[in-house]
């Protein structure tokens, strides 16, 4: 009786059960290409290291970041392949045939501590038998202006 009535009024009917249809499809955000003639580029601070990524503690103090920094002016639609080619211009180790470049974003979390998040890798000299993440853009990888880019140069 308590289920059916509350203060003299009947309870509303329960919601219908059963399949609710297909789950909503997540539509990938449409990437609008940047007009590089009209859009101002952003400053991307790139830190390279042979053998692995930098330790997160090396970014802890502002102004005392690792010394192996390259500053690149680029746009949000820049791909990892474009960034690979730019790194190869300044880091001779990245030009080796067996080199793999691993990319990671370095950014502060909600508590202010830095986080290193790997986002992809490319081969120094790609081919169709070895697919990589070279076609991914910074915006696709959820890069935010102000993040650092840490590039590990690895050898197979």
Buried (B, 14 or more C-beta within 10 A) or exposed (E): EEEEEEEEEEEEEEEEEEEEEEEEEEEEEEEEEBEEEEEEEBEBBBBBBBEEBBEBEBBEEEEEBBEBEBEBEBBBBBBBBBBBBBBBEEBEBBEBEEBBBBBBBBBEEEEEEBBBBEBBBBBBEEEEEEEBBBEBBBBBBEBEEEBBBBBBBBEE
